[in-house]
C-alpha cells in the first residue's frame, strides 16, 4: 500500500518572502482606503456610515482581480472586521463573476511561507465576499456572516443562485446540517481505503468557522473492487462560497463538509447545489503540490481529503468518533475499520445509473482487428485502445445502454479514462440520442483513472441510442497518440 500524505500545499509561486513583503507594503499603501459614508444605491449596514479602518493587506492569490473589484473586497473585509478573526493578509482563492455579480472566495492569513507564498492550512478564515457591480463600474458588497451579505444575496437573480441555494449559502439563514449521511462520497459496492493518518486537523485547525473541524483521507487506486475515481455528494448541500482553485486541484466547502483534491470542472462554483448522490467530480491523481492542496501518492492513485465539523460523523452506517484520537476507527455494528484498512461501502452510487464497460454486451468495436489493442488496466481492469488516424474514420466503438429500467429523461454521460494508452488530446465523443447527434471533445491525456463528464442529454430509452468514439480525432497519425476506450456511464438526473 502506498502511503498517502495529505495536507494543503506549498504553491509553485516563485516570489520569496522578502519580495512578498515589499509587495505587501505597496499594496498596503494602495489599498489604505478611507472608509466613510458614501452615496450608493444599496443601503446596507456596512455602507451607512464611518467605520474604523483595520490594517491588513491583500497578497497575490490563485485568481487576479481587477483594481476596482479588489478595492471593493478590501472595503467589505474592513467593514466586517468585527465578525472576522484578526488577519494580517487576505488572498483570493476563487472567483465566480457573472452578470454583474461576483462571488469571491477569500482566505485570511497571519503567516506567509518564505518560499511558497501561502497555503490553505495557514488560513485563519476561508469564506465568501459577495459583490454587485454599480453603474459607474465600481462594486459594493458584503462578507458572509454579515447583514450586508444577506441583503445583497437576497437580490441575486434566482437563475444565478436558486432560492434553496441562497438559504444554504447564507450563514444567517441556514440551519446546522446533520452529522449523519446516507453514504460515503464514493461508488457503492466497492471499498475505500481509510488513510494511515487517521483523524487529523490538517487544513482546518486554525480556520475561523472550522476551528473544530476534523478530516480523514479516503484513498483508492481504482483497481477492481476498489472505488473508481468519482466523488458523489454525501448530502443535499450547496457550495457555500469557499472555493480554492490553484489550477492543479480544487477544494470546496459546503455547510457540513469539505471536499479537497478535486479536479476542476463545471460543477465547482459558488452557489452550486448538489442533491445526495449527485456527481461532484474526479480527484487529482498522483503527487502534486500547490496552494489548495498537496499529496504524495503513486501515479494513478487518488484520495479525497474529507473534512467535517462534528465530534462524530456517520456515513453509510459507519460511525467515526474523533474524540477517540488520531487512530479512531469507523464502527458499524460489531465491525471496525482502523486507519490503514479498507472500508466496504454498501450504499452510495446513484440508484439510477447504467455503466457499459468495454467488456460487456453493450459495447461493440468496429474496424480492422489489426489496429485494436487491449490492456488489463482501467475500469474493470480492462480497456481497448487504438492509434489516432487524422480525419479518417477507421476504428471506432459504440456504447449502447439499456435505459428502460429508469425510462426516458435527462442522463449525464461520463467516460472513464485510464492512466495509460489514452493520450489523445482531441477525443471526440458522439452522443446519439432522440435521433440527434451531439459531440463532446476531451483531452484524454490530462486524465488518469477518472470519469470525464460528456454533458447531460435527453434520452428516449428506446434501445437505439449510444455513445460513439472514433480514431478520426483530427490528430495526425505521425503523432503516435493513443485513443482509449473504457467504460461509459449514464446517470439519470
C-alpha beads as a LAMMPS data file, in Angstrom:
LAMMPS data file: protein, C-alpha beads

493 atoms
492 bonds

1 atom types
1 bond types

-500.0 500.0 xlo xhi
-500.0 500.0 ylo yhi
-500.0 500.0 zlo zhi

Masses

1 110.0

Atoms # bond

1 1 1 0.000 0.000 0.000
2 1 1 1.414 3.389 -0.966
3 1 1 1.432 5.819 1.916
4 1 1 -0.660 8.924 1.331
5 1 1 0.487 12.121 2.983
6 1 1 -2.032 14.881 2.735
7 1 1 -2.388 18.445 3.855
8 1 1 -2.521 21.672 1.950
9 1 1 0.456 22.501 -0.118
10 1 1 3.212 24.893 -0.902
11 1 1 2.272 26.749 -4.059
12 1 1 4.514 26.922 -7.112
13 1 1 4.872 30.688 -6.869
14 1 1 8.463 31.832 -7.169
15 1 1 8.211 35.036 -5.189
16 1 1 10.014 34.868 -1.841
17 1 1 9.039 36.466 1.417
18 1 1 11.351 39.428 1.050
19 1 1 9.770 40.246 -2.280
20 1 1 6.352 39.480 -0.894
21 1 1 6.800 41.910 1.970
22 1 1 7.837 44.603 -0.461
23 1 1 4.713 43.904 -2.487
24 1 1 2.611 43.861 0.671
25 1 1 3.934 47.266 1.667
26 1 1 2.979 48.612 -1.734
27 1 1 -0.441 47.024 -1.547
28 1 1 -0.935 48.425 1.939
29 1 1 -0.433 51.909 0.587
30 1 1 -2.533 51.256 -2.494
31 1 1 -5.466 49.817 -0.555
32 1 1 -5.338 52.038 2.538
33 1 1 -8.777 53.231 1.557
34 1 1 -10.617 55.553 3.951
35 1 1 -13.977 54.096 4.916
36 1 1 -16.669 56.727 5.118
37 1 1 -20.328 57.310 4.448
38 1 1 -20.969 57.035 0.731
39 1 1 -23.834 57.917 -1.576
40 1 1 -24.542 54.468 -3.002
41 1 1 -27.674 52.894 -4.375
42 1 1 -27.619 49.972 -1.937
43 1 1 -28.488 50.911 1.630
44 1 1 -26.732 48.193 3.560
45 1 1 -25.251 48.454 7.004
46 1 1 -21.591 48.457 6.024
47 1 1 -22.073 51.494 3.772
48 1 1 -24.185 53.676 6.043
49 1 1 -21.503 55.419 7.993
50 1 1 -17.887 55.623 9.129
51 1 1 -16.038 52.513 10.185
52 1 1 -12.684 52.226 11.864
53 1 1 -10.020 51.192 9.380
54 1 1 -8.323 47.889 10.172
55 1 1 -4.718 47.375 8.982
56 1 1 -4.312 44.482 6.582
57 1 1 -3.025 43.881 3.059
58 1 1 -4.072 41.887 0.009
59 1 1 -1.446 39.442 -1.269
60 1 1 -1.387 37.556 -4.597
61 1 1 -3.878 34.708 -4.762
62 1 1 -4.886 31.982 -7.191
63 1 1 -7.131 34.472 -9.016
64 1 1 -6.262 38.041 -10.039
65 1 1 -8.991 40.668 -9.605
66 1 1 -9.236 43.969 -11.439
67 1 1 -8.384 47.008 -9.241
68 1 1 -11.971 48.193 -8.710
69 1 1 -13.119 44.726 -7.654
70 1 1 -10.135 44.260 -5.330
71 1 1 -10.765 47.668 -3.753
72 1 1 -14.375 46.638 -3.055
73 1 1 -13.210 43.375 -1.485
74 1 1 -10.821 45.338 0.727
75 1 1 -13.612 47.676 1.805
76 1 1 -16.021 44.810 2.543
77 1 1 -13.403 42.960 4.605
78 1 1 -12.645 46.127 6.550
79 1 1 -16.327 46.690 7.292
80 1 1 -16.671 43.100 8.501
81 1 1 -13.696 43.196 10.868
82 1 1 -15.970 42.794 13.877
83 1 1 -17.068 39.301 12.806
84 1 1 -13.804 38.098 11.276
85 1 1 -10.725 36.845 13.109
86 1 1 -7.726 39.137 13.087
87 1 1 -5.795 38.590 9.852
88 1 1 -2.696 40.378 8.611
89 1 1 -3.233 39.400 4.976
90 1 1 -6.089 38.305 2.742
91 1 1 -5.820 36.488 -0.576
92 1 1 -8.348 35.498 -3.239
93 1 1 -8.706 31.733 -3.793
94 1 1 -11.674 31.580 -6.189
95 1 1 -13.997 33.716 -8.326
96 1 1 -17.395 33.383 -9.952
97 1 1 -18.071 36.561 -11.946
98 1 1 -21.393 36.565 -13.786
99 1 1 -23.974 39.149 -14.911
100 1 1 -22.717 41.936 -12.670
101 1 1 -22.350 39.736 -9.586
102 1 1 -19.078 38.431 -8.192
103 1 1 -18.772 35.603 -5.658
104 1 1 -15.208 35.839 -4.386
105 1 1 -13.624 33.203 -2.155
106 1 1 -11.093 34.741 0.215
107 1 1 -8.504 33.306 2.577
108 1 1 -7.412 35.193 5.715
109 1 1 -3.799 34.698 6.808
110 1 1 -1.447 35.559 9.650
111 1 1 1.546 33.721 8.199
112 1 1 3.273 33.646 4.825
113 1 1 5.716 30.977 3.751
114 1 1 9.162 32.375 2.787
115 1 1 9.344 30.094 -0.254
116 1 1 5.837 29.404 -1.453
117 1 1 3.620 32.381 -0.539
118 1 1 0.584 30.984 1.257
119 1 1 -1.081 27.674 1.928
120 1 1 -4.694 26.904 2.731
121 1 1 -3.693 25.340 6.048
122 1 1 -2.292 28.719 7.114
123 1 1 -5.764 30.228 6.887
124 1 1 -7.396 31.950 9.846
125 1 1 -10.574 32.255 7.779
126 1 1 -11.896 30.895 4.476
127 1 1 -15.107 32.437 3.257
128 1 1 -17.041 34.466 0.719
129 1 1 -17.290 38.100 -0.285
130 1 1 -20.301 38.933 -2.475
131 1 1 -20.070 41.973 -4.773
132 1 1 -22.535 43.746 -7.042
133 1 1 -21.384 45.993 -9.882
134 1 1 -22.709 49.557 -9.958
135 1 1 -23.443 51.667 -12.996
136 1 1 -20.162 53.573 -12.757
137 1 1 -18.072 50.393 -12.896
138 1 1 -17.378 50.274 -9.166
139 1 1 -18.523 47.480 -6.864
140 1 1 -20.222 47.200 -3.489
141 1 1 -20.543 44.171 -1.276
142 1 1 -20.532 42.258 1.974
143 1 1 -18.820 39.368 3.724
144 1 1 -20.637 36.144 4.600
145 1 1 -21.975 36.169 8.126
146 1 1 -22.916 39.871 7.971
147 1 1 -26.253 41.543 7.364
148 1 1 -24.732 43.216 4.327
149 1 1 -24.123 39.834 2.728
150 1 1 -27.665 38.643 3.462
151 1 1 -29.234 41.783 1.973
152 1 1 -27.159 41.514 -1.183
153 1 1 -27.728 37.779 -1.555
154 1 1 -31.497 38.294 -1.480
155 1 1 -31.165 40.433 -4.628
156 1 1 -29.102 37.913 -6.612
157 1 1 -31.265 36.645 -9.522
158 1 1 -32.635 33.143 -8.988
159 1 1 -31.103 31.970 -12.261
160 1 1 -27.664 32.567 -10.698
161 1 1 -28.462 31.109 -7.278
162 1 1 -31.725 29.296 -6.545
163 1 1 -33.868 30.150 -3.520
164 1 1 -32.737 26.919 -1.842
165 1 1 -29.142 27.696 -2.736
166 1 1 -29.440 31.114 -1.093
167 1 1 -30.714 29.583 2.138
168 1 1 -27.792 27.183 2.185
169 1 1 -25.334 29.905 1.185
170 1 1 -26.243 32.393 3.907
171 1 1 -24.881 31.588 7.405
172 1 1 -27.624 33.761 8.937
173 1 1 -30.384 31.677 7.297
174 1 1 -29.222 28.089 7.097
175 1 1 -29.761 25.565 9.844
176 1 1 -26.974 23.409 11.196
177 1 1 -26.670 20.337 8.952
178 1 1 -26.897 16.854 10.368
179 1 1 -23.810 14.747 11.012
180 1 1 -25.375 11.594 9.569
181 1 1 -25.070 10.878 5.856
182 1 1 -26.642 8.098 3.839
183 1 1 -23.418 7.430 2.001
184 1 1 -19.690 7.855 1.685
185 1 1 -18.852 10.052 -1.307
186 1 1 -17.755 7.071 -3.428
187 1 1 -19.296 4.305 -5.510
188 1 1 -21.357 1.785 -3.559
189 1 1 -20.431 -1.871 -3.720
190 1 1 -16.695 -1.027 -3.717
191 1 1 -14.135 -0.399 -0.971
192 1 1 -12.286 2.763 0.055
193 1 1 -9.001 2.888 1.998
194 1 1 -9.009 4.761 5.327
195 1 1 -5.727 6.711 5.230
196 1 1 -2.973 5.928 7.707
197 1 1 -3.035 9.462 9.126
198 1 1 -6.423 8.669 10.623
199 1 1 -8.306 11.657 12.047
200 1 1 -6.329 14.854 11.629
201 1 1 -6.800 18.607 11.524
202 1 1 -4.599 19.494 8.556
203 1 1 -6.091 22.347 6.530
204 1 1 -8.798 23.201 9.007
205 1 1 -7.437 23.502 12.545
206 1 1 -6.994 27.286 12.573
207 1 1 -9.761 28.470 10.258
208 1 1 -12.425 30.671 11.761
209 1 1 -15.654 28.755 11.368
210 1 1 -13.744 25.494 11.026
211 1 1 -11.802 25.521 14.276
212 1 1 -13.381 22.287 15.473
213 1 1 -13.340 20.540 12.101
214 1 1 -11.513 17.290 11.533
215 1 1 -10.506 15.483 8.350
216 1 1 -9.813 11.994 7.048
217 1 1 -8.177 10.771 3.848
218 1 1 -10.187 8.333 1.713
219 1 1 -7.811 6.707 -0.801
220 1 1 -8.158 4.383 -3.790
221 1 1 -6.281 3.196 -6.851
222 1 1 -9.336 2.370 -8.993
223 1 1 -8.429 -1.326 -9.165
224 1 1 -11.114 -3.997 -9.333
225 1 1 -13.241 -3.845 -6.191
226 1 1 -11.741 -0.519 -5.158
227 1 1 -13.633 2.752 -5.602
228 1 1 -13.190 4.351 -9.036
229 1 1 -12.202 7.981 -9.362
230 1 1 -15.614 9.569 -8.934
231 1 1 -16.851 11.657 -5.998
232 1 1 -20.564 11.960 -5.198
233 1 1 -22.429 14.288 -2.843
234 1 1 -22.926 12.700 0.578
235 1 1 -25.758 15.110 1.359
236 1 1 -28.005 17.720 -0.249
237 1 1 -25.819 20.776 0.181
238 1 1 -24.618 23.873 -1.614
239 1 1 -21.084 25.135 -2.197
240 1 1 -21.161 27.922 0.343
241 1 1 -18.675 30.254 -1.253
242 1 1 -15.398 28.835 -0.020
243 1 1 -13.679 27.597 -3.170
244 1 1 -9.927 27.220 -3.563
245 1 1 -8.722 26.654 -7.129
246 1 1 -4.989 26.833 -7.798
247 1 1 -5.032 25.275 -11.270
248 1 1 -3.944 21.829 -10.066
249 1 1 -6.688 20.930 -7.603
250 1 1 -9.836 22.406 -6.108
251 1 1 -11.192 22.432 -2.554
252 1 1 -14.849 23.263 -1.888
253 1 1 -16.744 23.895 1.338
254 1 1 -20.409 23.185 1.976
255 1 1 -22.168 23.913 5.284
256 1 1 -21.363 20.452 6.586
257 1 1 -18.415 19.072 4.590
258 1 1 -15.175 19.989 2.846
259 1 1 -14.104 18.115 -0.299
260 1 1 -10.457 18.685 -1.278
261 1 1 -8.130 17.484 -4.097
262 1 1 -10.828 17.620 -6.785
263 1 1 -10.072 18.247 -10.452
264 1 1 -11.707 21.428 -11.653
265 1 1 -14.972 21.016 -13.569
266 1 1 -18.143 22.951 -14.353
267 1 1 -19.813 21.758 -11.108
268 1 1 -17.433 23.576 -8.797
269 1 1 -18.741 27.108 -8.392
270 1 1 -20.196 29.156 -5.572
271 1 1 -23.930 28.606 -5.152
272 1 1 -23.965 25.213 -6.883
273 1 1 -26.408 22.894 -5.106
274 1 1 -25.917 19.130 -5.050
275 1 1 -28.558 16.590 -4.181
276 1 1 -27.395 13.477 -2.371
277 1 1 -25.834 11.062 -4.904
278 1 1 -25.108 13.841 -7.429
279 1 1 -21.752 13.549 -9.180
280 1 1 -19.305 16.188 -7.920
281 1 1 -16.187 15.334 -9.915
282 1 1 -12.957 13.357 -10.162
283 1 1 -9.881 13.625 -7.955
284 1 1 -6.338 14.689 -8.804
285 1 1 -4.150 11.621 -9.290
286 1 1 -0.501 11.107 -8.401
287 1 1 1.680 13.507 -6.444
288 1 1 1.078 17.252 -6.683
289 1 1 1.742 20.417 -4.717
290 1 1 0.035 23.822 -4.841
291 1 1 -1.809 26.354 -2.655
292 1 1 -5.104 24.470 -2.331
293 1 1 -3.735 21.004 -1.597
294 1 1 -0.922 18.543 -1.969
295 1 1 -0.414 14.803 -1.909
296 1 1 2.421 12.302 -2.125
297 1 1 0.965 9.188 -3.736
298 1 1 1.588 6.724 -6.527
299 1 1 0.808 7.564 -10.144
300 1 1 -2.828 6.741 -10.847
301 1 1 -3.886 6.683 -7.199
302 1 1 -6.068 9.396 -5.688
303 1 1 -7.652 10.401 -2.414
304 1 1 -10.336 12.689 -1.069
305 1 1 -9.392 14.932 1.838
306 1 1 -12.797 14.947 3.565
307 1 1 -13.484 17.493 6.306
308 1 1 -16.382 17.594 8.767
309 1 1 -17.250 19.913 11.675
310 1 1 -18.532 17.500 14.282
311 1 1 -17.295 15.388 17.166
312 1 1 -18.729 12.360 15.368
313 1 1 -19.868 11.608 11.826
314 1 1 -21.874 8.716 10.354
315 1 1 -21.821 7.669 6.675
316 1 1 -23.361 4.544 5.170
317 1 1 -23.939 3.220 8.692
318 1 1 -20.267 3.608 9.683
319 1 1 -19.627 5.993 12.613
320 1 1 -16.357 7.780 13.367
321 1 1 -15.800 9.427 16.767
322 1 1 -12.740 11.730 16.597
323 1 1 -12.789 12.016 20.390
324 1 1 -11.014 8.648 20.337
325 1 1 -7.957 10.309 18.834
326 1 1 -5.938 10.011 15.650
327 1 1 -6.455 6.255 15.402
328 1 1 -10.231 6.422 15.860
329 1 1 -11.943 3.560 13.977
330 1 1 -15.000 3.619 11.758
331 1 1 -17.537 1.374 13.522
332 1 1 -20.577 -0.419 12.091
333 1 1 -22.212 -2.859 14.494
334 1 1 -19.513 -5.319 15.535
335 1 1 -17.214 -4.316 12.651
336 1 1 -14.349 -1.830 12.942
337 1 1 -12.003 -0.284 10.400
338 1 1 -8.869 1.409 11.757
339 1 1 -6.542 3.686 9.760
340 1 1 -4.721 1.724 7.077
341 1 1 -7.610 -0.634 6.253
342 1 1 -10.296 -0.871 3.573
343 1 1 -13.907 0.101 4.302
344 1 1 -16.599 -1.790 2.317
345 1 1 -19.290 0.547 1.002
346 1 1 -22.807 -0.827 0.737
347 1 1 -24.622 2.324 -0.318
348 1 1 -23.539 5.184 -2.459
349 1 1 -23.835 5.024 -6.190
350 1 1 -26.860 6.738 -7.633
351 1 1 -29.613 4.149 -7.902
352 1 1 -30.337 5.396 -11.423
353 1 1 -27.022 4.644 -13.076
354 1 1 -26.117 2.396 -16.004
355 1 1 -22.491 1.537 -16.804
356 1 1 -21.492 -0.004 -20.123
357 1 1 -17.966 -1.341 -19.834
358 1 1 -15.726 -2.266 -22.759
359 1 1 -16.108 -5.980 -21.987
360 1 1 -19.916 -6.075 -21.721
361 1 1 -22.606 -6.797 -24.290
362 1 1 -23.467 -3.121 -24.764
363 1 1 -20.008 -2.345 -26.164
364 1 1 -19.156 -3.001 -29.831
365 1 1 -15.887 -2.413 -31.711
366 1 1 -15.656 -1.768 -35.449
367 1 1 -12.756 -1.643 -37.899
368 1 1 -9.657 -3.729 -38.511
369 1 1 -8.717 -6.022 -35.627
370 1 1 -5.083 -5.409 -36.552
371 1 1 -5.394 -1.915 -35.086
372 1 1 -7.202 -2.812 -31.885
373 1 1 -5.065 -3.289 -28.776
374 1 1 -6.039 -4.144 -25.215
375 1 1 -4.606 -3.754 -21.723
376 1 1 -5.505 -5.064 -18.269
377 1 1 -5.989 -1.645 -16.692
378 1 1 -8.763 0.886 -16.199
379 1 1 -12.343 0.345 -15.110
380 1 1 -12.945 -3.352 -14.529
381 1 1 -9.210 -3.886 -15.177
382 1 1 -9.633 -3.904 -18.965
383 1 1 -9.575 -1.376 -21.804
384 1 1 -9.196 -1.190 -25.595
385 1 1 -7.153 1.370 -27.490
386 1 1 -6.082 2.328 -30.996
387 1 1 -3.938 4.997 -32.618
388 1 1 -5.399 8.308 -33.810
389 1 1 -5.932 8.455 -37.570
390 1 1 -6.205 12.083 -38.645
391 1 1 -9.599 12.810 -40.234
392 1 1 -10.190 9.256 -41.499
393 1 1 -12.629 7.117 -39.532
394 1 1 -11.231 3.588 -39.456
395 1 1 -11.554 2.076 -35.995
396 1 1 -14.381 3.105 -33.704
397 1 1 -16.628 1.761 -30.960
398 1 1 -20.113 2.299 -29.588
399 1 1 -21.558 2.032 -26.087
400 1 1 -25.291 1.258 -26.209
401 1 1 -27.014 1.393 -22.780
402 1 1 -30.220 -0.307 -21.700
403 1 1 -32.076 2.572 -20.044
404 1 1 -35.558 1.035 -19.959
405 1 1 -35.283 0.395 -16.199
406 1 1 -35.186 4.118 -15.475
407 1 1 -37.088 5.329 -18.534
408 1 1 -36.761 8.382 -20.710
409 1 1 -35.365 11.621 -19.364
410 1 1 -32.153 13.508 -18.878
411 1 1 -28.984 11.489 -18.356
412 1 1 -25.488 12.789 -17.640
413 1 1 -22.922 10.829 -19.637
414 1 1 -19.409 10.090 -18.329
415 1 1 -16.440 8.363 -19.984
416 1 1 -13.827 6.564 -17.900
417 1 1 -10.251 7.421 -18.900
418 1 1 -7.441 5.067 -17.780
419 1 1 -3.969 6.307 -16.879
420 1 1 -2.248 4.690 -19.866
421 1 1 -2.915 4.172 -23.598
422 1 1 -5.162 7.244 -23.647
423 1 1 -3.038 10.168 -24.843
424 1 1 -5.325 11.745 -27.442
425 1 1 -5.811 15.444 -26.842
426 1 1 -8.922 15.633 -29.016
427 1 1 -11.062 12.560 -28.287
428 1 1 -14.386 13.429 -29.939
429 1 1 -17.353 11.557 -28.458
430 1 1 -20.604 11.395 -30.400
431 1 1 -23.707 11.218 -28.202
432 1 1 -26.625 9.943 -30.294
433 1 1 -29.964 10.491 -28.552
434 1 1 -33.541 11.040 -29.678
435 1 1 -32.442 10.914 -33.322
436 1 1 -29.897 13.710 -32.868
437 1 1 -26.113 13.700 -32.547
438 1 1 -24.146 15.937 -30.220
439 1 1 -20.355 15.951 -29.949
440 1 1 -18.146 16.456 -26.919
441 1 1 -14.339 16.623 -27.113
442 1 1 -11.996 15.916 -24.210
443 1 1 -8.249 15.771 -23.674
444 1 1 -7.675 12.183 -22.525
445 1 1 -4.030 12.932 -21.842
446 1 1 -4.997 15.147 -18.894
447 1 1 -6.949 12.386 -17.128
448 1 1 -5.891 9.304 -15.189
449 1 1 -8.344 6.712 -13.835
450 1 1 -11.037 9.383 -13.870
451 1 1 -14.601 9.852 -15.064
452 1 1 -14.920 12.707 -17.559
453 1 1 -18.340 14.295 -17.970
454 1 1 -19.580 14.448 -21.573
455 1 1 -22.633 16.559 -20.715
456 1 1 -26.312 15.956 -19.983
457 1 1 -28.742 14.888 -22.731
458 1 1 -32.346 13.816 -23.135
459 1 1 -32.695 10.091 -23.931
460 1 1 -35.779 8.223 -25.167
461 1 1 -34.543 4.957 -23.585
462 1 1 -35.766 3.055 -26.668
463 1 1 -32.605 0.962 -27.114
464 1 1 -31.324 2.752 -30.223
465 1 1 -29.236 5.438 -28.540
466 1 1 -25.491 5.222 -27.994
467 1 1 -22.153 6.949 -27.474
468 1 1 -19.521 6.579 -30.180
469 1 1 -15.792 7.308 -30.296
470 1 1 -13.635 7.013 -33.421
471 1 1 -9.983 7.369 -34.353
472 1 1 -10.845 10.365 -36.595
473 1 1 -9.770 12.866 -33.945
474 1 1 -8.044 15.228 -36.376
475 1 1 -4.665 14.395 -34.826
476 1 1 -2.019 13.233 -37.287
477 1 1 -1.124 9.509 -37.182
478 1 1 2.538 10.511 -37.018
479 1 1 1.869 11.974 -33.568
480 1 1 1.613 8.425 -32.183
481 1 1 -1.183 9.429 -29.848
482 1 1 -3.399 6.689 -28.493
483 1 1 -7.175 6.758 -28.119
484 1 1 -8.530 4.919 -25.072
485 1 1 -11.860 3.057 -24.918
486 1 1 -13.133 2.052 -21.474
487 1 1 -16.424 2.293 -19.585
488 1 1 -19.184 4.840 -20.240
489 1 1 -21.699 5.724 -17.537
490 1 1 -25.244 7.094 -17.884
491 1 1 -26.682 8.751 -14.741
492 1 1 -30.399 9.628 -14.620
493 1 1 -30.990 13.158 -13.378

Bonds

1 1 1 2
2 1 2 3
3 1 3 4
4 1 4 5
5 1 5 6
6 1 6 7
7 1 7 8
8 1 8 9
9 1 9 10
10 1 10 11
11 1 11 12
12 1 12 13
13 1 13 14
14 1 14 15
15 1 15 16
16 1 16 17
17 1 17 18
18 1 18 19
19 1 19 20
20 1 20 21
21 1 21 22
22 1 22 23
23 1 23 24
24 1 24 25
25 1 25 26
26 1 26 27
27 1 27 28
28 1 28 29
29 1 29 30
30 1 30 31
31 1 31 32
32 1 32 33
33 1 33 34
34 1 34 35
35 1 35 36
36 1 36 37
37 1 37 38
38 1 38 39
39 1 39 40
40 1 40 41
41 1 41 42
42 1 42 43
43 1 43 44
44 1 44 45
45 1 45 46
46 1 46 47
47 1 47 48
48 1 48 49
49 1 49 50
50 1 50 51
51 1 51 52
52 1 52 53
53 1 53 54
54 1 54 55
55 1 55 56
56 1 56 57
57 1 57 58
58 1 58 59
59 1 59 60
60 1 60 61
61 1 61 62
62 1 62 63
63 1 63 64
64 1 64 65
65 1 65 66
66 1 66 67
67 1 67 68
68 1 68 69
69 1 69 70
70 1 70 71
71 1 71 72
72 1 72 73
73 1 73 74
74 1 74 75
75 1 75 76
76 1 76 77
77 1 77 78
78 1 78 79
79 1 79 80
80 1 80 81
81 1 81 82
82 1 82 83
83 1 83 84
84 1 84 85
85 1 85 86
86 1 86 87
87 1 87 88
88 1 88 89
89 1 89 90
90 1 90 91
91 1 91 92
92 1 92 93
93 1 93 94
94 1 94 95
95 1 95 96
96 1 96 97
97 1 97 98
98 1 98 99
99 1 99 100
100 1 100 101
101 1 101 102
102 1 102 103
103 1 103 104
104 1 104 105
105 1 105 106
106 1 106 107
107 1 107 108
108 1 108 109
109 1 109 110
110 1 110 111
111 1 111 112
112 1 112 113
113 1 113 114
114 1 114 115
115 1 115 116
116 1 116 117
117 1 117 118
118 1 118 119
119 1 119 120
120 1 120 121
121 1 121 122
122 1 122 123
123 1 123 124
124 1 124 125
125 1 125 126
126 1 126 127
127 1 127 128
128 1 128 129
129 1 129 130
130 1 130 131
131 1 131 132
132 1 132 133
133 1 133 134
134 1 134 135
135 1 135 136
136 1 136 137
137 1 137 138
138 1 138 139
139 1 139 140
140 1 140 141
141 1 141 142
142 1 142 143
143 1 143 144
144 1 144 145
145 1 145 146
146 1 146 147
147 1 147 148
148 1 148 149
149 1 149 150
150 1 150 151
151 1 151 152
152 1 152 153
153 1 153 154
154 1 154 155
155 1 155 156
156 1 156 157
157 1 157 158
158 1 158 159
159 1 159 160
160 1 160 161
161 1 161 162
162 1 162 163
163 1 163 164
164 1 164 165
165 1 165 166
166 1 166 167
167 1 167 168
168 1 168 169
169 1 169 170
170 1 170 171
171 1 171 172
172 1 172 173
173 1 173 174
174 1 174 175
175 1 175 176
176 1 176 177
177 1 177 178
178 1 178 179
179 1 179 180
180 1 180 181
181 1 181 182
182 1 182 183
183 1 183 184
184 1 184 185
185 1 185 186
186 1 186 187
187 1 187 188
188 1 188 189
189 1 189 190
190 1 190 191
191 1 191 192
192 1 192 193
193 1 193 194
194 1 194 195
195 1 195 196
196 1 196 197
197 1 197 198
198 1 198 199
199 1 199 200
200 1 200 201
201 1 201 202
202 1 202 203
203 1 203 204
204 1 204 205
205 1 205 206
206 1 206 207
207 1 207 208
208 1 208 209
209 1 209 210
210 1 210 211
211 1 211 212
212 1 212 213
213 1 213 214
214 1 214 215
215 1 215 216
216 1 216 217
217 1 217 218
218 1 218 219
219 1 219 220
220 1 220 221
221 1 221 222
222 1 222 223
223 1 223 224
224 1 224 225
225 1 225 226
226 1 226 227
227 1 227 228
228 1 228 229
229 1 229 230
230 1 230 231
231 1 231 232
232 1 232 233
233 1 233 234
234 1 234 235
235 1 235 236
236 1 236 237
237 1 237 238
238 1 238 239
239 1 239 240
240 1 240 241
241 1 241 242
242 1 242 243
243 1 243 244
244 1 244 245
245 1 245 246
246 1 246 247
247 1 247 248
248 1 248 249
249 1 249 250
250 1 250 251
251 1 251 252
252 1 252 253
253 1 253 254
254 1 254 255
255 1 255 256
256 1 256 257
257 1 257 258
258 1 258 259
259 1 259 260
260 1 260 261
261 1 261 262
262 1 262 263
263 1 263 264
264 1 264 265
265 1 265 266
266 1 266 267
267 1 267 268
268 1 268 269
269 1 269 270
270 1 270 271
271 1 271 272
272 1 272 273
273 1 273 274
274 1 274 275
275 1 275 276
276 1 276 277
277 1 277 278
278 1 278 279
279 1 279 280
280 1 280 281
281 1 281 282
282 1 282 283
283 1 283 284
284 1 284 285
285 1 285 286
286 1 286 287
287 1 287 288
288 1 288 289
289 1 289 290
290 1 290 291
291 1 291 292
292 1 292 293
293 1 293 294
294 1 294 295
295 1 295 296
296 1 296 297
297 1 297 298
298 1 298 299
299 1 299 300
300 1 300 301
301 1 301 302
302 1 302 303
303 1 303 304
304 1 304 305
305 1 305 306
306 1 306 307
307 1 307 308
308 1 308 309
309 1 309 310
310 1 310 311
311 1 311 312
312 1 312 313
313 1 313 314
314 1 314 315
315 1 315 316
316 1 316 317
317 1 317 318
318 1 318 319
319 1 319 320
320 1 320 321
321 1 321 322
322 1 322 323
323 1 323 324
324 1 324 325
325 1 325 326
326 1 326 327
327 1 327 328
328 1 328 329
329 1 329 330
330 1 330 331
331 1 331 332
332 1 332 333
333 1 333 334
334 1 334 335
335 1 335 336
336 1 336 337
337 1 337 338
338 1 338 339
339 1 339 340
340 1 340 341
341 1 341 342
342 1 342 343
343 1 343 344
344 1 344 345
345 1 345 346
346 1 346 347
347 1 347 348
348 1 348 349
349 1 349 350
350 1 350 351
351 1 351 352
352 1 352 353
353 1 353 354
354 1 354 355
355 1 355 356
356 1 356 357
357 1 357 358
358 1 358 359
359 1 359 360
360 1 360 361
361 1 361 362
362 1 362 363
363 1 363 364
364 1 364 365
365 1 365 366
366 1 366 367
367 1 367 368
368 1 368 369
369 1 369 370
370 1 370 371
371 1 371 372
372 1 372 373
373 1 373 374
374 1 374 375
375 1 375 376
376 1 376 377
377 1 377 378
378 1 378 379
379 1 379 380
380 1 380 381
381 1 381 382
382 1 382 383
383 1 383 384
384 1 384 385
385 1 385 386
386 1 386 387
387 1 387 388
388 1 388 389
389 1 389 390
390 1 390 391
391 1 391 392
392 1 392 393
393 1 393 394
394 1 394 395
395 1 395 396
396 1 396 397
397 1 397 398
398 1 398 399
399 1 399 400
400 1 400 401
401 1 401 402
402 1 402 403
403 1 403 404
404 1 404 405
405 1 405 406
406 1 406 407
407 1 407 408
408 1 408 409
409 1 409 410
410 1 410 411
411 1 411 412
412 1 412 413
413 1 413 414
414 1 414 415
415 1 415 416
416 1 416 417
417 1 417 418
418 1 418 419
419 1 419 420
420 1 420 421
421 1 421 422
422 1 422 423
423 1 423 424
424 1 424 425
425 1 425 426
426 1 426 427
427 1 427 428
428 1 428 429
429 1 429 430
430 1 430 431
431 1 431 432
432 1 432 433
433 1 433 434
434 1 434 435
435 1 435 436
436 1 436 437
437 1 437 438
438 1 438 439
439 1 439 440
440 1 440 441
441 1 441 442
442 1 442 443
443 1 443 444
444 1 444 445
445 1 445 446
446 1 446 447
447 1 447 448
448 1 448 449
449 1 449 450
450 1 450 451
451 1 451 452
452 1 452 453
453 1 453 454
454 1 454 455
455 1 455 456
456 1 456 457
457 1 457 458
458 1 458 459
459 1 459 460
460 1 460 461
461 1 461 462
462 1 462 463
463 1 463 464
464 1 464 465
465 1 465 466
466 1 466 467
467 1 467 468
468 1 468 469
469 1 469 470
470 1 470 471
471 1 471 472
472 1 472 473
473 1 473 474
474 1 474 475
475 1 475 476
476 1 476 477
477 1 477 478
478 1 478 479
479 1 479 480
480 1 480 481
481 1 481 482
482 1 482 483
483 1 483 484
484 1 484 485
485 1 485 486
486 1 486 487
487 1 487 488
488 1 488 489
489 1 489 490
490 1 490 491
491 1 491 492
492 1 492 493
